């Protein structure tokens, strides 16, 4: 694994949704670094990637309400434990649960294990509400997948929660998780 600046030179073996991420970042003039790696399905697998990237990858949880009418993408530090009651209370809604893969694919064009803020670029109808733990906003760099969990990106946090989410026409709700 090696930290590289920008998009891969050879994109023949890359998925279209990953290429669209690089196209969007390049269009916005957002500087990013990339590490290609084996599929990362656990936070433990992300620790080595974090070390190489010099940024902490966050947990990306796709959630929904009991009726499956409201959907959320929660970004939180990897070392925090998700407590549904705590988050539900802040949002003033009934208990949340993990959203089904079919909704994640339909709204974000990503599969379980690849959840990422970058999927919001595919949510043109704003079906998914972005929730961000306040501690992530304190970091200089932000790490995420480019809609596939065999690569990771590092960008400046201010670019992600400024230029990028504005371009994706999403607003974020800042939450405080303990």
C-alpha positions in Angstrom: 0.0 0.0 0.0 1.3 3.4 -1.0 -0.1 6.9 -0.7 -0.5 8.4 -4.2 -1.8 11.8 -5.2 -4.9 12.0 -7.3 -6.7 9.5 -9.5 -5.1 6.2 -10.7 -3.3 6.4 -14.0 -4.9 3.2 -15.3 -8.7 3.2 -14.7 -9.6 0.2 -16.9 -10.2 -2.1 -13.9 -12.1 0.5 -11.9 -15.8 0.7 -11.4 -17.7 3.6 -13.1 -18.9 4.9 -9.7 -15.3 5.1 -8.5 -14.3 7.1 -11.6 -17.2 9.4 -11.0 -15.8 10.2 -7.6 -12.4 11.2 -9.1 -14.1 13.2 -11.8 -16.1 15.1 -9.2 -13.1 15.8 -6.9 -11.1 17.0 -9.9 -13.9 19.2 -11.2 -14.1 20.9 -7.8 -10.3 21.3 -7.6 -10.2 19.3 -4.3 -6.8 17.9 -3.6 -6.9 14.2 -2.6 -4.6 11.3 -1.9 -5.4 7.7 -2.5 -4.3 4.3 -1.2 -5.3 1.2 -3.0 -5.7 -1.9 -0.8 -7.5 -5.2 -0.2 -11.2 -4.8 0.7 -11.5 -3.2 4.1 -14.6 -4.6 5.9 -13.6 -3.8 9.5 -12.3 -0.9 11.5 -9.2 -3.1 12.3 -8.4 -3.4 8.6 -8.7 0.3 8.3 -6.0 1.0 11.0 -3.1 0.2 8.7 -4.7 2.2 6.0 -5.1 5.1 8.5 -1.4 5.0 9.3 -0.4 5.2 5.7 -2.9 7.9 4.9 -2.2 10.1 7.9 -5.9 10.4 8.4 -8.5 8.6 10.5 -11.1 6.7 8.5 -14.5 7.1 10.0 -17.4 4.7 10.5 -20.0 5.2 7.9 -23.3 3.8 9.0 -26.4 3.6 6.7 -29.5 3.9 9.0 -33.2 4.1 8.7 -36.3 4.5 10.8 -38.6 1.6 11.6 -41.0 2.5 8.8 -38.1 2.6 6.2 -39.2 6.0 5.1 -36.3 8.1 6.4 -32.7 7.2 5.7 -29.4 8.5 7.2 -25.7 8.3 6.6 -23.9 8.7 9.9 -20.2 9.5 9.9 -18.5 9.0 13.2 -15.0 8.3 14.6 -14.1 4.7 14.4 -13.3 4.4 18.1 -16.8 5.5 19.2 -19.5 2.9 19.8 -22.8 3.5 18.0 -25.8 3.8 20.4 -29.0 4.0 18.5 -31.0 5.4 21.5 -28.5 8.3 21.9 -28.7 9.3 18.2 -32.5 8.8 18.0 -32.9 11.2 20.9 -30.9 13.9 19.2 -32.9 13.5 16.0 -36.2 13.3 17.8 -37.3 10.2 16.0 -38.1 6.6 16.8 -35.3 4.1 17.3 -33.0 3.8 14.2 -31.7 0.6 12.7 -29.3 -0.4 10.0 -30.7 0.2 6.5 -31.0 -2.6 4.1 -28.5 -3.1 1.3 -31.3 -2.6 -1.3 -31.9 1.0 -0.1 -28.2 1.8 0.1 -27.7 0.6 -3.5 -30.8 2.4 -4.7 -30.1 5.8 -3.1 -26.3 5.9 -2.9 -25.1 3.4 -5.5 -22.9 1.7 -2.9 -22.8 -1.7 -1.3 -22.4 -2.7 2.3 -18.8 -2.3 3.4 -18.3 0.6 1.0 -20.5 3.2 2.6 -19.0 6.6 2.2 -20.0 10.3 2.1 -19.1 10.1 -1.6 -22.2 8.0 -2.2 -24.2 11.2 -1.6 -23.2 12.4 -5.1 -25.6 9.7 -6.4 -28.5 10.8 -4.1 -29.9 13.5 -6.4 -33.3 13.3 -4.8 -31.8 13.8 -1.3 -33.4 10.7 0.2 -30.5 10.3 2.6 -29.8 12.8 5.4 -26.2 13.3 6.3 -25.3 13.1 10.0 -21.8 14.0 11.2 -20.3 13.5 14.6 -18.9 16.8 15.8 -15.5 15.2 16.6 -14.8 14.5 12.9 -15.1 18.2 12.1 -12.1 18.9 14.4 -9.7 16.8 12.3 -7.5 18.3 9.6 -8.0 15.4 7.2 -10.9 13.2 6.4 -10.7 9.7 5.1 -13.3 7.8 3.1 -13.8 5.3 0.3 -14.5 6.4 -3.3 -17.7 4.3 -3.3 -15.6 1.0 -3.2 -13.7 -0.4 -0.3 -10.6 -1.3 -2.2 -9.3 2.3 -2.2 -9.3 5.0 0.4 -9.1 8.8 0.0 -7.6 11.5 2.2 -8.9 15.1 1.8 -8.9 18.2 3.9 -11.9 18.1 6.2 -12.8 21.7 5.2 -13.1 20.7 1.6 -15.3 17.7 2.3 -17.8 19.6 4.5 -17.6 22.8 2.4 -17.2 22.5 -1.4 -18.0 18.8 -1.7 -21.3 18.6 0.2 -22.5 21.9 -1.4 -21.8 20.4 -4.8 -23.7 17.3 -3.8 -26.6 19.5 -2.7 -26.7 18.0 0.8 -26.7 19.6 4.2 -25.2 18.0 7.2 -26.7 17.7 10.7 -24.0 17.8 13.3 -24.5 15.3 16.2 -22.7 14.7 19.4 -22.0 11.0 20.2 -20.1 9.8 23.2 
